């Protein structure tokens, strides 16, 4: 016990006379607060001594009834620190000075002091007391604290400004205010390019605002969606390229296709690299804008023979369609029958009506070469005839002809020379069932062969 007392005494002798074994600091030292608003100082008391001691706090200054400490006395081990809150509730304006002392209960001479200054101002009608803007992924988390002297409904405005000060996003909310109110909001910024921005918070009709800055880091995210559609004739490939990042990109696309395929492009490739069995096509999209997709489309045509079959099918269908169209119209056909021995030939005209419609005022005209004579022998209706230097014209006034109606007209001719006579085409003119417009159709040509023996020998040779 004696040795312990001697050791303590020696240690005490090592401590310089008048040295502080306690420290106290205040945060902040100088502050401003509105009248009738709570304000808090943070006091930190540290035991710098070598022994455990108990301390108490005292304060001095005007209007001490404003002050409230969350603790007045405490014990600290060597090197330990104690945090104490000192809350003031000022009820008048002005500049006020306070001194706070931490005093050892064992040794009152071991003490330390801190000074603080508080400027109390008249409360604003409305004020933004606190505002923060934190970027979390693609969302901007906004937190604010607003003081309103009287109950009111206020419109709170949030504006995002780019580096040039231009507004790029805008949002507003309506809040019911009375006293101090805290609230938070979220704003999507996924569509903003990378860069530095400020978010400005203001209250409509009040000259108050606060600004906070934030930075959007570059995000590189180009997505290509390949869509293929096919039919028996070709395969169409669409490449939808979309920049889902936040910076404009230069993007390269490569497509490799077997070299034996025939390929057509909506947008020609920038370069083509040919290999032994494959061809690689390359496109470069420069400055691919954010959120504006672009499409590259090409077709792989199937073997040319398949395409040929397709064209043949189209031709066949076209011919069938033309045939149907032709057969649906009225027609006139011309034939002849050779009558050996008598030197006469019979010419027959077949008139067929439309498949589905009646025709009106039908007239048939035929012409016989001046190298032949028309005999007055008619098996059916007798035509009107007119002879001129151009030959003999025959006209039959048929009148109306019902759908699918048929008329056979005939006449005999006798060639006047030893030759083959090319008979002109006969003509059928008519009007439609429900129109006064005139239509005409023509027959085929007929070649009348002479029966002269010399001509037959020439034909055999």
C-alpha angles and dihedrals in degrees: 000000000000091000091051092053091049090051093050090048091052091049091051089052089056092059108091115243112264093012114151116243093184133055130191129190132179130213116231107018095190121031143163125219138173119248116268091019126118116245125188131206120196112223121195118196117191128190105220093172130101096242137060111257141177118234136191130199128230130179136194134193141093123317096013090182087075091067128087124174121199088219135014104189136023143154124247130196117220110290093009125131131212123203115211128183118220112194123194127193106192118197099186138041128254142080115297130190124204135183121206120194129194108205129187113237092209095046113021089191088066099082141125134198139208130196127214134184126208124191110199116200134185111273117256118237087241130000139172103232098179137007133174134176119195125180113225110178107302094342129087109215110210123195126179143171118206130186120208121185092206133026111272145145110246134187110227114203126202118191126183112211125193125222091279093052096252118141112246101168135023136190135164135189133189119231134184106230131196119152114328117351129178123200140158136212138182128225126192113231100168090116095056120102120240115279146086119307140175126217114209121202118199139159119234113248092011127095095227129110143148130202132208128184130223137174128223110209120220114272118195112200119145114170126197119199115193118205123185128193124177143182133175091281107044146352116234119205121195121192111199109196117191129178105220093170128086102250130067110256141205103221131186125206125196124192121185118202131175110267094233091064122098107229129191125189137209087199116030115235119249092231140004124211115193122205132177096273104004141049122212118208120198131200126182120204108200120202095001101198124230114265095358108112121207127203132214115193130187137165131224105210117209120239114308092245089063089053089049091054088051091052091047090051090050090051092048091049089048092052091047090050091048090048092051089048092049095047091050090061125074112270139197124202128191127211137163135207119211114225107200119207097021095062092229132118128202118223116201125197117199113201116192122186127223119288095238111008137060120238127213136213094012113188126183119204126185133174129213121203117250085240088074136051125225112231118217094244117116125169094193136019113349115240130219109252132204124185122207140149088276092059136262120322119205121198126188117190100209099169118195122006123195124222112290090007119152134202128184117207124183143174138173127238134190117206113231096201137041100256145095109272119212106211116212121241117272118235131222115195124183147148126247123254095251102022140061092220114121123232132188135199128184134215128227125273119263125210111208111207118216118230096219109133093225091057091051090054089051090051091052092052 
